[in-house]
């Protein structure tokens, strides 16, 4: 029987694609909202939050991208009026 577990690598980037902060978690659903809130508080210019799913098993260590969240700022939006 194959034994494995998942871990999640969370990273945040600014507009210049510079990594601002990263963290590792074993519970994606509970960690993601707090990670995003914490990053936005500490780094107001954060634009992207990325989550990588890592499947850890006996024979391999594999990474897969699962979510990329783009955080838009209101002053960046261009509003079109008719």
PDB file with SEQRES, HELIX, SHEET and CRYST1 records, atoms N, CA, C and O in Angstrom:
SEQRES   1 A   82  UNK UNK UNK UNK UNK UNK UNK UNK UNK UNK UNK UNK UNK          
SEQRES   2 A   82  UNK UNK UNK UNK UNK UNK UNK UNK UNK UNK UNK UNK UNK          
SEQRES   3 A   82  UNK UNK UNK UNK UNK UNK UNK UNK UNK UNK UNK UNK UNK          
SEQRES   4 A   82  UNK UNK UNK UNK UNK UNK UNK UNK UNK UNK UNK UNK UNK          
SEQRES   5 A   82  UNK UNK UNK UNK UNK UNK UNK UNK UNK UNK UNK UNK UNK          
SEQRES   6 A   82  UNK UNK UNK UNK UNK UNK UNK UNK UNK UNK UNK UNK UNK          
SEQRES   7 A   82  UNK UNK UNK UNK                                              
HELIX    1 AA1 UNK A   28  UNK A   42  1                                  15    
HELIX    2 AA2 UNK A   74  UNK A   76  5                                   3    
SHEET    1 AA1 4 UNK A  19  UNK A  25  0                                        
SHEET    2 AA1 4 UNK A   4  UNK A  14 -1                                        
SHEET    3 AA1 4 UNK A  46  UNK A  57 -1                                        
SHEET    4 AA1 4 UNK A  61  UNK A  70 -1                                        
CRYST1    1.000    1.000    1.000  90.00  90.00  90.00 P 1           1          
ATOM      1  N   UNK A   1       0.838  -1.186   0.000  1.00  0.00           N  
ATOM      2  CA  UNK A   1       0.000   0.000   0.000  1.00  0.00           C  
ATOM      3  C   UNK A   1       0.883   1.250   0.000  1.00  0.00           C  
ATOM      4  O   UNK A   1       1.810   1.374   0.800  1.00  0.00           O  
ATOM      5  N   UNK A   2       0.576   2.160  -0.905  1.00  0.00           N  
ATOM      6  CA  UNK A   2       1.358   3.385  -1.040  1.00  0.00           C  
ATOM      7  C   UNK A   2       0.999   4.369   0.071  1.00  0.00           C  
ATOM      8  O   UNK A   2      -0.175   4.606   0.354  1.00  0.00           O  
ATOM      9  N   UNK A   3       2.017   4.929   0.686  1.00  0.00           N  
ATOM     10  CA  UNK A   3       1.812   5.898   1.756  1.00  0.00           C  
ATOM     11  C   UNK A   3       2.289   7.269   1.277  1.00  0.00           C  
ATOM     12  O   UNK A   3       3.429   7.408   0.832  1.00  0.00           O  
ATOM     13  N   UNK A   4       1.423   8.280   1.366  1.00  0.00           N  
ATOM     14  CA  UNK A   4       1.811   9.622   0.944  1.00  0.00           C  
ATOM     15  C   UNK A   4       1.019  10.667   1.726  1.00  0.00           C  
ATOM     16  O   UNK A   4       0.021  10.361   2.379  1.00  0.00           O  
ATOM     17  N   UNK A   5       1.490  11.897   1.641  1.00  0.00           N  
ATOM     18  CA  UNK A   5       0.776  13.034   2.216  1.00  0.00           C  
ATOM     19  C   UNK A   5       1.045  14.255   1.352  1.00  0.00           C  
ATOM     20  O   UNK A   5       2.004  14.282   0.580  1.00  0.00           O  
ATOM     21  N   UNK A   6       0.200  15.258   1.485  1.00  0.00           N  
ATOM     22  CA  UNK A   6       0.349  16.485   0.714  1.00  0.00           C  
ATOM     23  C   UNK A   6       0.811  17.623   1.612  1.00  0.00           C  
ATOM     24  O   UNK A   6       0.409  17.727   2.771  1.00  0.00           O  
ATOM     25  N   UNK A   7       1.653  18.463   1.059  1.00  0.00           N  
ATOM     26  CA  UNK A   7       1.990  19.721   1.708  1.00  0.00           C  
ATOM     27  C   UNK A   7       1.828  20.820   0.658  1.00  0.00           C  
ATOM     28  O   UNK A   7       1.811  20.548  -0.543  1.00  0.00           O  
ATOM     29  N   UNK A   8       1.709  22.057   1.124  1.00  0.00           N  
ATOM     30  CA  UNK A   8       1.380  23.168   0.240  1.00  0.00           C  
ATOM     31  C   UNK A   8       2.368  24.303   0.462  1.00  0.00           C  
ATOM     32  O   UNK A   8       2.547  24.780   1.583  1.00  0.00           O  
ATOM     33  N   UNK A   9       3.006  24.726  -0.621  1.00  0.00           N  
ATOM     34  CA  UNK A   9       3.954  25.828  -0.570  1.00  0.00           C  
ATOM     35  C   UNK A   9       3.250  27.081  -1.072  1.00  0.00           C  
ATOM     36  O   UNK A   9       2.822  27.139  -2.225  1.00  0.00           O  
ATOM     37  N   UNK A  10       3.130  28.076  -0.211  1.00  0.00           N  
ATOM     38  CA  UNK A  10       2.471  29.336  -0.559  1.00  0.00           C  
ATOM     39  C   UNK A  10       3.531  30.411  -0.756  1.00  0.00           C  
ATOM     40  O   UNK A  10       4.427  30.568   0.073  1.00  0.00           O  
ATOM     41  N   UNK A  11       3.425  31.154  -1.862  1.00  0.00           N  
ATOM     42  CA  UNK A  11       4.370  32.237  -2.155  1.00  0.00           C  
ATOM     43  C   UNK A  11       3.588  33.457  -2.611  1.00  0.00           C  
ATOM     44  O   UNK A  11       2.524  33.336  -3.217  1.00  0.00           O  
ATOM     45  N   UNK A  12       4.127  34.631  -2.314  1.00  0.00           N  
ATOM     46  CA  UNK A  12       3.510  35.867  -2.800  1.00  0.00           C  
ATOM     47  C   UNK A  12       4.557  36.676  -3.553  1.00  0.00           C  
ATOM     48  O   UNK A  12       5.739  36.669  -3.209  1.00  0.00           O  
ATOM     49  N   UNK A  13       4.093  37.377  -4.593  1.00  0.00           N  
ATOM     50  CA  UNK A  13       4.984  38.140  -5.469  1.00  0.00           C  
ATOM     51  C   UNK A  13       4.458  39.554  -5.656  1.00  0.00           C  
ATOM     52  O   UNK A  13       3.254  39.800  -5.588  1.00  0.00           O  
ATOM     53  N   UNK A  14       5.386  40.484  -5.893  1.00  0.00           N  
ATOM     54  CA  UNK A  14       4.975  41.843  -6.234  1.00  0.00           C  
ATOM     55  C   UNK A  14       4.924  41.975  -7.755  1.00  0.00           C  
ATOM     56  O   UNK A  14       5.111  40.994  -8.475  1.00  0.00           O  
ATOM     57  N   UNK A  15       4.670  43.185  -8.238  1.00  0.00           N  
ATOM     58  CA  UNK A  15       4.522  43.424  -9.672  1.00  0.00           C  
ATOM     59  C   UNK A  15       5.799  43.141 -10.462  1.00  0.00           C  
ATOM     60  O   UNK A  15       5.733  42.846 -11.655  1.00  0.00           O  
ATOM     61  N   UNK A  16       6.950  43.226  -9.814  1.00  0.00           N  
ATOM     62  CA  UNK A  16       8.229  42.950 -10.484  1.00  0.00           C  
ATOM     63  C   UNK A  16       8.610  41.475 -10.386  1.00  0.00           C  
ATOM     64  O   UNK A  16       9.737  41.099 -10.707  1.00  0.00           O  
ATOM     65  N   UNK A  17       7.675  40.644  -9.944  1.00  0.00           N  
ATOM     66  CA  UNK A  17       7.859  39.200  -9.795  1.00  0.00           C  
ATOM     67  C   UNK A  17       8.898  38.846  -8.731  1.00  0.00           C  
ATOM     68  O   UNK A  17       9.543  37.800  -8.807  1.00  0.00           O  
ATOM     69  N   UNK A  18       9.053  39.715  -7.749  1.00  0.00           N  
ATOM     70  CA  UNK A  18       9.953  39.463  -6.625  1.00  0.00           C  
ATOM     71  C   UNK A  18       9.168  38.728  -5.541  1.00  0.00           C  
ATOM     72  O   UNK A  18       8.081  39.158  -5.153  1.00  0.00           O  
ATOM     73  N   UNK A  19       9.722  37.623  -5.058  1.00  0.00           N  
ATOM     74  CA  UNK A  19       9.054  36.860  -4.004  1.00  0.00           C  
ATOM     75  C   UNK A  19       9.117  37.656  -2.699  1.00  0.00           C  
ATOM     76  O   UNK A  19      10.202  37.975  -2.214  1.00  0.00           O  
ATOM     77  N   UNK A  20       7.957  37.971  -2.137  1.00  0.00           N  
ATOM     78  CA  UNK A  20       7.892  38.762  -0.915  1.00  0.00           C  
ATOM     79  C   UNK A  20       7.959  37.890   0.328  1.00  0.00           C  
ATOM     80  O   UNK A  20       8.679  38.203   1.276  1.00  0.00           O  
ATOM     81  N   UNK A  21       7.213  36.803   0.322  1.00  0.00           N  
ATOM     82  CA  UNK A  21       7.169  35.915   1.480  1.00  0.00           C  
ATOM     83  C   UNK A  21       6.683  34.547   1.003  1.00  0.00           C  
ATOM     84  O   UNK A  21       5.921  34.447   0.041  1.00  0.00           O  
ATOM     85  N   UNK A  22       7.131  33.506   1.681  1.00  0.00           N  
ATOM     86  CA  UNK A  22       6.658  32.160   1.357  1.00  0.00           C  
ATOM     87  C   UNK A  22       6.481  31.375   2.647  1.00  0.00           C  
ATOM     88  O   UNK A  22       7.079  31.694   3.675  1.00  0.00           O  
ATOM     89  N   UNK A  23       5.658  30.353   2.575  1.00  0.00           N  
ATOM     90  CA  UNK A  23       5.406  29.525   3.746  1.00  0.00           C  
ATOM     91  C   UNK A  23       4.936  28.146   3.336  1.00  0.00           C  
ATOM     92  O   UNK A  23       4.398  27.967   2.244  1.00  0.00           O  
ATOM     93  N   UNK A  24       5.136  27.180   4.201  1.00  0.00           N  
ATOM     94  CA  UNK A  24       4.756  25.796   3.956  1.00  0.00           C  
ATOM     95  C   UNK A  24       3.638  25.415   4.913  1.00  0.00           C  
ATOM     96  O   UNK A  24       3.670  25.775   6.089  1.00  0.00           O  
ATOM     97  N   UNK A  25       2.652  24.688   4.409  1.00  0.00           N  
ATOM     98  CA  UNK A  25       1.507  24.303   5.232  1.00  0.00           C  
ATOM     99  C   UNK A  25       1.073  22.884   4.900  1.00  0.00           C  
ATOM    100  O   UNK A  25       1.372  22.365   3.825  1.00  0.00           O  
ATOM    101  N   UNK A  26       0.371  22.270   5.826  1.00  0.00           N  
ATOM    102  CA  UNK A  26      -0.214  20.954   5.551  1.00  0.00           C  
ATOM    103  C   UNK A  26      -1.733  21.055   5.441  1.00  0.00           C  
ATOM    104  O   UNK A  26      -2.396  20.049   5.190  1.00  0.00           O  
ATOM    105  N   UNK A  27      -2.297  22.251   5.624  1.00  0.00           N  
ATOM    106  CA  UNK A  27      -3.746  22.436   5.534  1.00  0.00           C  
ATOM    107  C   UNK A  27      -4.054  23.663   4.683  1.00  0.00           C  
ATOM    108  O   UNK A  27      -4.055  24.792   5.174  1.00  0.00           O  
ATOM    109  N   UNK A  28      -4.309  23.429   3.421  1.00  0.00           N  
ATOM    110  CA  UNK A  28      -4.514  24.492   2.443  1.00  0.00           C  
ATOM    111  C   UNK A  28      -5.743  25.342   2.762  1.00  0.00           C  
ATOM    112  O   UNK A  28      -5.670  26.571   2.743  1.00  0.00           O  
ATOM    113  N   UNK A  29      -6.858  24.699   3.053  1.00  0.00           N  
ATOM    114  CA  UNK A  29      -8.116  25.426   3.263  1.00  0.00           C  
ATOM    115  C   UNK A  29      -8.058  26.369   4.457  1.00  0.00           C  
ATOM    116  O   UNK A  29      -8.623  27.461   4.404  1.00  0.00           O  
ATOM    117  N   UNK A  30      -7.393  25.971   5.523  1.00  0.00           N  
ATOM    118  CA  UNK A  30      -7.309  26.827   6.711  1.00  0.00           C  
ATOM    119  C   UNK A  30      -6.228  27.890   6.574  1.00  0.00           C  
ATOM    120  O   UNK A  30      -6.389  29.003   7.074  1.00  0.00           O  
ATOM    121  N   UNK A  31      -5.138  27.564   5.910  1.00  0.00           N  
ATOM    122  CA  UNK A  31      -3.988  28.461   5.851  1.00  0.00           C  
ATOM    123  C   UNK A  31      -4.140  29.577   4.826  1.00  0.00           C  
ATOM    124  O   UNK A  31      -3.735  30.708   5.095  1.00  0.00           O  
ATOM    125  N   UNK A  32      -4.710  29.293   3.662  1.00  0.00           N  
ATOM    126  CA  UNK A  32      -4.742  30.268   2.570  1.00  0.00           C  
ATOM    127  C   UNK A  32      -5.373  31.609   2.950  1.00  0.00           C  
ATOM    128  O   UNK A  32      -4.761  32.640   2.671  1.00  0.00           O  
ATOM    129  N   UNK A  33      -6.560  31.661   3.571  1.00  0.00           N  
ATOM    130  CA  UNK A  33      -7.136  32.976   3.917  1.00  0.00           C  
ATOM    131  C   UNK A  33      -6.248  33.792   4.857  1.00  0.00           C  
ATOM    132  O   UNK A  33      -6.126  35.006   4.692  1.00  0.00           O  
ATOM    133  N   UNK A  34      -5.636  33.143   5.829  1.00  0.00           N  
ATOM    134  CA  UNK A  34      -4.757  33.851   6.770  1.00  0.00           C  
ATOM    135  C   UNK A  34      -3.474  34.305   6.085  1.00  0.00           C  
ATOM    136  O   UNK A  34      -2.970  35.393   6.363  1.00  0.00           O  
ATOM    137  N   UNK A  35      -2.943  33.470   5.185  1.00  0.00           N  
ATOM    138  CA  UNK A  35      -1.729  33.821   4.453  1.00  0.00           C  
ATOM    139  C   UNK A  35      -1.979  35.062   3.595  1.00  0.00           C  
ATOM    140  O   UNK A  35      -1.174  35.994   3.607  1.00  0.00           O  
ATOM    141  N   UNK A  36      -3.083  35.081   2.854  1.00  0.00           N  
ATOM    142  CA  UNK A  36      -3.401  36.223   1.992  1.00  0.00           C  
ATOM    143  C   UNK A  36      -3.605  37.487   2.827  1.00  0.00           C  
ATOM    144  O   UNK A  36      -3.082  38.545   2.477  1.00  0.00           O  
ATOM    145  N   UNK A  37      -4.345  37.393   3.911  1.00  0.00           N  
ATOM    146  CA  UNK A  37      -4.584  38.562   4.771  1.00  0.00           C  
ATOM    147  C   UNK A  37      -3.284  39.084   5.370  1.00  0.00           C  
ATOM    148  O   UNK A  37      -3.065  40.294   5.419  1.00  0.00           O  
ATOM    149  N   UNK A  38      -2.426  38.184   5.825  1.00  0.00           N  
ATOM    150  CA  UNK A  38      -1.148  38.569   6.426  1.00  0.00           C  
ATOM    151  C   UNK A  38      -0.232  39.226   5.398  1.00  0.00           C  
ATOM    152  O   UNK A  38       0.417  40.230   5.688  1.00  0.00           O  
ATOM    153  N   UNK A  39      -0.184  38.657   4.202  1.00  0.00           N  
ATOM    154  CA  UNK A  39       0.663  39.213   3.144  1.00  0.00           C  
ATOM    155  C   UNK A  39       0.176  40.598   2.744  1.00  0.00           C  
ATOM    156  O   UNK A  39       0.984  41.514   2.594  1.00  0.00           O  
ATOM    157  N   UNK A  40      -1.137  40.767   2.568  1.00  0.00           N  
ATOM    158  CA  UNK A  40      -1.673  42.079   2.181  1.00  0.00           C  
ATOM    159  C   UNK A  40      -1.414  43.135   3.250  1.00  0.00           C  
ATOM    160  O   UNK A  40      -1.224  44.310   2.935  1.00  0.00           O  
ATOM    161  N   UNK A  41      -1.407  42.717   4.510  1.00  0.00           N  
ATOM    162  CA  UNK A  41      -1.147  43.652   5.608  1.00  0.00           C  
ATOM    163  C   UNK A  41       0.330  44.069   5.632  1.00  0.00           C  
ATOM    164  O   UNK A  41       0.639  45.252   5.775  1.00  0.00           O  
ATOM    165  N   UNK A  42       1.235  43.100   5.493  1.00  0.00           N  
ATOM    166  CA  UNK A  42       2.674  43.383   5.567  1.00  0.00           C  
ATOM    167  C   UNK A  42       3.227  43.978   4.276  1.00  0.00           C  
ATOM    168  O   UNK A  42       4.130  44.814   4.312  1.00  0.00           O  
ATOM    169  N   UNK A  43       2.687  43.549   3.139  1.00  0.00           N  
ATOM    170  CA  UNK A  43       3.188  43.975   1.827  1.00  0.00           C  
ATOM    171  C   UNK A  43       2.018  44.466   0.980  1.00  0.00           C  
ATOM    172  O   UNK A  43       1.431  43.678   0.239  1.00  0.00           O  
ATOM    173  N   UNK A  44       1.667  45.741   1.071  1.00  0.00           N  
ATOM    174  CA  UNK A  44       0.516  46.254   0.324  1.00  0.00           C  
ATOM    175  C   UNK A  44       0.657  46.122  -1.197  1.00  0.00           C  
ATOM    176  O   UNK A  44      -0.355  46.093  -1.897  1.00  0.00           O  
ATOM    177  N   UNK A  45       1.901  46.039  -1.733  1.00  0.00           N  
ATOM    178  CA  UNK A  45       2.038  45.929  -3.185  1.00  0.00           C  
ATOM    179  C   UNK A  45       2.024  44.495  -3.694  1.00  0.00           C  
ATOM    180  O   UNK A  45       2.441  44.246  -4.826  1.00  0.00           O  
ATOM    181  N   UNK A  46       1.556  43.548  -2.891  1.00  0.00           N  
ATOM    182  CA  UNK A  46       1.466  42.164  -3.360  1.00  0.00           C  
ATOM    183  C   UNK A  46       0.451  42.089  -4.502  1.00  0.00           C  
ATOM    184  O   UNK A  46      -0.624  42.684  -4.428  1.00  0.00           O  
ATOM    185  N   UNK A  47       0.805  41.353  -5.556  1.00  0.00           N  
ATOM    186  CA  UNK A  47      -0.076  41.199  -6.707  1.00  0.00           C  
ATOM    187  C   UNK A  47      -0.536  39.761  -6.912  1.00  0.00           C  
ATOM    188  O   UNK A  47      -1.663  39.525  -7.348  1.00  0.00           O  
ATOM    189  N   UNK A  48       0.331  38.800  -6.600  1.00  0.00           N  
ATOM    190  CA  UNK A  48       0.026  37.403  -6.900  1.00  0.00           C  
ATOM    191  C   UNK A  48       0.352  36.526  -5.701  1.00  0.00           C  
ATOM    192  O   UNK A  48       1.386  36.697  -5.055  1.00  0.00           O  
ATOM    193  N   UNK A  49      -0.542  35.583  -5.409  1.00  0.00           N  
ATOM    194  CA  UNK A  49      -0.281  34.538  -4.419  1.00  0.00           C  
ATOM    195  C   UNK A  49      -0.366  33.214  -5.166  1.00  0.00           C  
ATOM    196  O   UNK A  49      -1.334  32.947  -5.878  1.00  0.00           O  
ATOM    197  N   UNK A  50       0.656  32.397  -4.992  1.00  0.00           N  
ATOM    198  CA  UNK A  50       0.748  31.129  -5.700  1.00  0.00           C  
ATOM    199  C   UNK A  50       0.772  29.994  -4.686  1.00  0.00           C  
ATOM    200  O   UNK A  50       1.414  30.107  -3.642  1.00  0.00           O  
ATOM    201  N   UNK A  51       0.084  28.913  -4.984  1.00  0.00           N  
ATOM    202  CA  UNK A  51       0.118  27.729  -4.129  1.00  0.00           C  
ATOM    203  C   UNK A  51       0.585  26.539  -4.951  1.00  0.00           C  
ATOM    204  O   UNK A  51       0.034  26.260  -6.016  1.00  0.00           O  
ATOM    205  N   UNK A  52       1.585  25.846  -4.465  1.00  0.00           N  
ATOM    206  CA  UNK A  52       2.111  24.653  -5.121  1.00  0.00           C  
ATOM    207  C   UNK A  52       1.769  23.454  -4.251  1.00  0.00           C  
ATOM    208  O   UNK A  52       2.086  23.428  -3.062  1.00  0.00           O  
ATOM    209  N   UNK A  53       1.118  22.461  -4.852  1.00  0.00           N  
ATOM    210  CA  UNK A  53       0.809  21.228  -4.138  1.00  0.00           C  
ATOM    211  C   UNK A  53       2.004  20.300  -4.271  1.00  0.00           C  
ATOM    212  O   UNK A  53       2.512  20.074  -5.370  1.00  0.00           O  
ATOM    213  N   UNK A  54       2.445  19.767  -3.140  1.00  0.00           N  
ATOM    214  CA  UNK A  54       3.581  18.848  -3.139  1.00  0.00           C  
ATOM    215  C   UNK A  54       3.095  17.509  -2.614  1.00  0.00           C  
ATOM    216  O   UNK A  54       2.672  17.396  -1.463  1.00  0.00           O  
ATOM    217  N   UNK A  55       3.160  16.497  -3.467  1.00  0.00           N  
ATOM    218  CA  UNK A  55       2.784  15.146  -3.045  1.00  0.00           C  
ATOM    219  C   UNK A  55       4.052  14.444  -2.574  1.00  0.00           C  
ATOM    220  O   UNK A  55       4.986  14.238  -3.349  1.00  0.00           O  
ATOM    221  N   UNK A  56       4.071  14.086  -1.318  1.00  0.00           N  
ATOM    222  CA  UNK A  56       5.228  13.419  -0.725  1.00  0.00           C  
ATOM    223  C   UNK A  56       4.890  11.945  -0.550  1.00  0.00           C  
ATOM    224  O   UNK A  56       3.963  11.599   0.183  1.00  0.00           O  
ATOM    225  N   UNK A  57       5.637  11.080  -1.218  1.00  0.00           N  
ATOM    226  CA  UNK A  57       5.435   9.650  -1.027  1.00  0.00           C  
ATOM    227  C   UNK A  57       6.776   8.939  -0.941  1.00  0.00           C  
ATOM    228  O   UNK A  57       7.825   9.583  -0.910  1.00  0.00           O  
ATOM    229  N   UNK A  58       6.742   7.626  -0.904  1.00  0.00           N  
ATOM    230  CA  UNK A  58       7.958   6.842  -0.688  1.00  0.00           C  
ATOM    231  C   UNK A  58       8.978   7.007  -1.808  1.00  0.00           C  
ATOM    232  O   UNK A  58      10.182   7.026  -1.550  1.00  0.00           O  
ATOM    233  N   UNK A  59       8.507   7.126  -3.054  1.00  0.00           N  
ATOM    234  CA  UNK A  59       9.408   7.077  -4.200  1.00  0.00           C  
ATOM    235  C   UNK A  59       9.687   8.413  -4.869  1.00  0.00           C  
ATOM    236  O   UNK A  59      10.646   8.523  -5.632  1.00  0.00           O  
ATOM    237  N   UNK A  60       8.881   9.425  -4.606  1.00  0.00           N  
ATOM    238  CA  UNK A  60       9.082  10.669  -5.350  1.00  0.00           C  
ATOM    239  C   UNK A  60       8.761  11.891  -4.499  1.00  0.00           C  
ATOM    240  O   UNK A  60       8.181  11.795  -3.417  1.00  0.00           O  
ATOM    241  N   UNK A  61       9.154  13.024  -5.022  1.00  0.00           N  
ATOM    242  CA  UNK A  61       8.874  14.318  -4.406  1.00  0.00           C  
ATOM    243  C   UNK A  61       8.455  15.220  -5.560  1.00  0.00           C  
ATOM    244  O   UNK A  61       9.312  15.807  -6.221  1.00  0.00           O  
ATOM    245  N   UNK A  62       7.162  15.340  -5.816  1.00  0.00           N  
ATOM    246  CA  UNK A  62       6.661  15.988  -7.015  1.00  0.00           C  
ATOM    247  C   UNK A  62       5.921  17.277  -6.669  1.00  0.00           C  
ATOM    248  O   UNK A  62       5.204  17.345  -5.671  1.00  0.00           O  
ATOM    249  N   UNK A  63       6.103  18.291  -7.500  1.00  0.00           N  
ATOM    250  CA  UNK A  63       5.397  19.561  -7.313  1.00  0.00           C  
ATOM    251  C   UNK A  63       4.404  19.768  -8.446  1.00  0.00           C  
ATOM    252  O   UNK A  63       4.683  19.426  -9.595  1.00  0.00           O  
ATOM    253  N   UNK A  64       3.262  20.320  -8.126  1.00  0.00           N  
ATOM    254  CA  UNK A  64       2.269  20.678  -9.132  1.00  0.00           C  
ATOM    255  C   UNK A  64       1.665  22.022  -8.756  1.00  0.00           C  
ATOM    256  O   UNK A  64       1.307  22.243  -7.600  1.00  0.00           O  
ATOM    257  N   UNK A  65       1.551  22.913  -9.724  1.00  0.00           N  
ATOM    258  CA  UNK A  65       0.886  24.188  -9.456  1.00  0.00           C  
ATOM    259  C   UNK A  65      -0.603  23.948  -9.368  1.00  0.00           C  
ATOM    260  O   UNK A  65      -1.174  23.245 -10.202  1.00  0.00           O  
ATOM    261  N   UNK A  66      -1.233  24.523  -8.371  1.00  0.00           N  
ATOM    262  CA  UNK A  66      -2.669  24.310  -8.218  1.00  0.00           C  
ATOM    263  C   UNK A  66      -3.464  25.605  -8.299  1.00  0.00           C  
ATOM    264  O   UNK A  66      -4.532  25.622  -8.912  1.00  0.00           O  
ATOM    265  N   UNK A  67      -2.992  26.659  -7.717  1.00  0.00           N  
ATOM    266  CA  UNK A  67      -3.743  27.918  -7.699  1.00  0.00           C  
ATOM    267  C   UNK A  67      -2.805  29.102  -7.854  1.00  0.00           C  
ATOM    268  O   UNK A  67      -1.732  29.149  -7.252  1.00  0.00           O  
ATOM    269  N   UNK A  68      -3.221  30.047  -8.663  1.00  0.00           N  
ATOM    270  CA  UNK A  68      -2.544  31.337  -8.730  1.00  0.00           C  
ATOM    271  C   UNK A  68      -3.629  32.388  -8.529  1.00  0.00           C  
ATOM    272  O   UNK A  68      -4.551  32.500  -9.337  1.00  0.00           O  
ATOM    273  N   UNK A  69      -3.517  33.142  -7.467  1.00  0.00           N  
ATOM    274  CA  UNK A  69      -4.508  34.164  -7.135  1.00  0.00           C  
ATOM    275  C   UNK A  69      -3.936  35.534  -7.463  1.00  0.00           C  
ATOM    276  O   UNK A  69      -2.855  35.886  -6.991  1.00  0.00           O  
ATOM    277  N   UNK A  70      -4.646  36.299  -8.261  1.00  0.00           N  
ATOM    278  CA  UNK A  70      -4.204  37.646  -8.615  1.00  0.00           C  
ATOM    279  C   UNK A  70      -5.005  38.631  -7.775  1.00  0.00           C  
ATOM    280  O   UNK A  70      -6.236  38.627  -7.802  1.00  0.00           O  
ATOM    281  N   UNK A  71      -4.303  39.467  -7.036  1.00  0.00           N  
ATOM    282  CA  UNK A  71      -4.944  40.443  -6.154  1.00  0.00           C  
ATOM    283  C   UNK A  71      -4.923  41.810  -6.841  1.00  0.00           C  
ATOM    284  O   UNK A  71      -3.867  42.432  -6.961  1.00  0.00           O  
ATOM    285  N   UNK A  72      -6.068  42.264  -7.282  1.00  0.00           N  
ATOM    286  CA  UNK A  72      -6.157  43.534  -7.993  1.00  0.00           C  
ATOM    287  C   UNK A  72      -6.338  44.689  -7.018  1.00  0.00           C  
ATOM    288  O   UNK A  72      -6.928  44.537  -5.948  1.00  0.00           O  
ATOM    289  N   UNK A  73      -5.821  45.832  -7.408  1.00  0.00           N  
ATOM    290  CA  UNK A  73      -5.977  47.043  -6.612  1.00  0.00           C  
ATOM    291  C   UNK A  73      -6.936  47.978  -7.341  1.00  0.00           C  
ATOM    292  O   UNK A  73      -6.902  48.067  -8.569  1.00  0.00           O  
ATOM    293  N   UNK A  74      -7.786  48.669  -6.600  1.00  0.00           N  
ATOM    294  CA  UNK A  74      -8.800  49.535  -7.206  1.00  0.00           C  
ATOM    295  C   UNK A  74      -8.181  50.645  -8.042  1.00  0.00           C  
ATOM    296  O   UNK A  74      -8.727  50.994  -9.089  1.00  0.00           O  
ATOM    297  N   UNK A  75      -7.052  51.213  -7.610  1.00  0.00           N  
ATOM    298  CA  UNK A  75      -6.452  52.315  -8.356  1.00  0.00           C  
ATOM    299  C   UNK A  75      -5.789  51.848  -9.645  1.00  0.00           C  
ATOM    300  O   UNK A  75      -5.397  52.679 -10.463  1.00  0.00           O  
ATOM    301  N   UNK A  76      -5.654  50.538  -9.848  1.00  0.00           N  
ATOM    302  CA  UNK A  76      -5.088  50.004 -11.079  1.00  0.00           C  
ATOM    303  C   UNK A  76      -6.149  49.777 -12.152  1.00  0.00           C  
ATOM    304  O   UNK A  76      -5.823  49.607 -13.326  1.00  0.00           O  
ATOM    305  N   UNK A  77      -7.404  49.774 -11.752  1.00  0.00           N  
ATOM    306  CA  UNK A  77      -8.473  49.458 -12.691  1.00  0.00           C  
ATOM    307  C   UNK A  77      -8.766  50.643 -13.603  1.00  0.00           C  
ATOM    308  O   UNK A  77      -8.687  51.802 -13.196  1.00  0.00           O  
ATOM    309  N   UNK A  78      -9.099  50.324 -14.823  1.00  0.00           N  
ATOM    310  CA  UNK A  78      -9.528  51.344 -15.774  1.00  0.00           C  
ATOM    311  C   UNK A  78     -11.019  51.136 -15.974  1.00  0.00           C  
ATOM    312  O   UNK A  78     -11.452  50.078 -16.429  1.00  0.00           O  
ATOM    313  N   UNK A  79     -11.790  52.138 -15.635  1.00  0.00           N  
ATOM    314  CA  UNK A  79     -13.240  52.034 -15.746  1.00  0.00           C  
ATOM    315  C   UNK A  79     -13.698  52.626 -17.073  1.00  0.00           C  
ATOM    316  O   UNK A  79     -13.262  53.706 -17.470  1.00  0.00           O  
ATOM    317  N   UNK A  80     -14.573  51.910 -17.743  1.00  0.00           N  
ATOM    318  CA  UNK A  80     -15.097  52.365 -19.029  1.00  0.00           C  
ATOM    319  C   UNK A  80     -16.524  52.843 -18.811  1.00  0.00           C  
ATOM    320  O   UNK A  80     -17.338  52.144 -18.209  1.00  0.00           O  
ATOM    321  N   UNK A  81     -16.815  54.030 -19.299  1.00  0.00           N  
ATOM    322  CA  UNK A  81     -18.176  54.562 -19.191  1.00  0.00           C  
ATOM    323  C   UNK A  81     -18.752  54.738 -20.581  1.00  0.00           C  
ATOM    324  O   UNK A  81     -18.029  55.027 -21.535  1.00  0.00           O  
ATOM    325  N   UNK A  82     -20.036  54.566 -20.685  1.00  0.00           N  
ATOM    326  CA  UNK A  82     -20.713  54.735 -21.988  1.00  0.00           C  
ATOM    327  C   UNK A  82     -21.315  56.104 -22.094  1.00  0.00           C  
ATOM    328  O   UNK A  82     -21.924  56.435 -23.111  1.00  0.00           O  
TER     329      UNK A  82                                                      
END                                                                             
